[in-house]
Amino acid sequence: MADIIHRVGIKAPVSEVYRALASIEGIADWWTQNTSGTSAVGKTIGVRFHSKEGKEVGSMDMLVEALEPNKKVHWHFTAGPEEWIGTDVIFQLHEEEDYTTVLFGHRNWREAVEFTAHCSMKWAIFLLSLKELVETGKGKPSPHDIKIDNWN
């Protein structure tokens, strides 16, 4: 099994970071504008990614496994790219001085492949979008994210 992990500090209260991770509106403001569903344990969230021209370039559905206010958000992917199905994304949060630290893990990949490397880079970009959203009020969700290759 392979995991993608990242750590980012956000200069904001943990409650603001949690809200951006745990709500449909928050996710739409940092990850992808086309976010739908219900952010509640046992419910499903759907995300769709589009090019700037409006063409769909990817989609995923995830089951909300855990929402621990100001501590943890856990998603389990049930639909999307084959490599994502059965994987888990976990955001663990804690405060240190003026920062909220986000420990991110996209866990349980069957193997590390080229697509894993692409997704790791994209997750880093979207975590910086989360940081920008919470610190400035405006993130860069898809389709306004940084494009890194011909896969997005």
Number of C-alpha atoms within 10 A of each C-alpha: 8 14 17 19 16 15 13 16 18 23 19 18 19 21 15 17 24 24 16 20 24 24 18 21 16 22 23 20 24 27 28 21 21 19 22 17 15 16 23 16 15 12 12 19 20 20 20 19 21 18 15 11 7 9 9 13 12 14 15 17 21 26 22 22 19 17 18 13 13 20 16 19 21 21 23 21 22 18 16 17 12 9 17 23 18 16 19 21 22 19 22 18 22 15 18 13 9 12 15 23 22 24 16 21 19 23 18 17 18 14 11 13 11 9 12 18 12 14 14 18 15 18 19 17 20 21 23 19 23 27 25 17 21 23 16 11 10 14 25 23 22 23 21 16 20 14 13 11 7 5 9 17
